[in-house]
Amino acid sequence: MPAVSRGAIRDPSRWAQQGLLLLNATLTVRDSAAGSHQGKGWERFTDAAVQALSREREGIVFLLWGNYARQKGAGVDRSRHLVLESAHPSPLSARGFFGCRHFSKANAYLESKGRAPIDW
């Protein structure tokens, strides 16, 4: 796995084994150049992934953090899935993220559907 910034998650495989998918709108970036690969086609791919999950699965928790994620989740069927929105947890906007209780809300929803909670 490539080097990541201090405080970032180094190995999300434990979450993946529990069924958690981490998805950014743009899947690559030039080192130290945030947003450098926007508009190069990743958005079409990730939009299609979100739409397919919303359409073909039931009871997914979508955590939409930041305005860009909120836009991506606009087509999610909220009658079939839980959608939780907040500010992005980056240092620039984290105040709007703290206190949202998304992790406990996600787990409560999963448990209400008879599924195991995520060990965050």
Helices and strands as residue ranges (DSSP letters): H 13-17, H 42-56, E 61-65, H 67-72, G 73-75, E 82-86, G 94-96, H 102-112
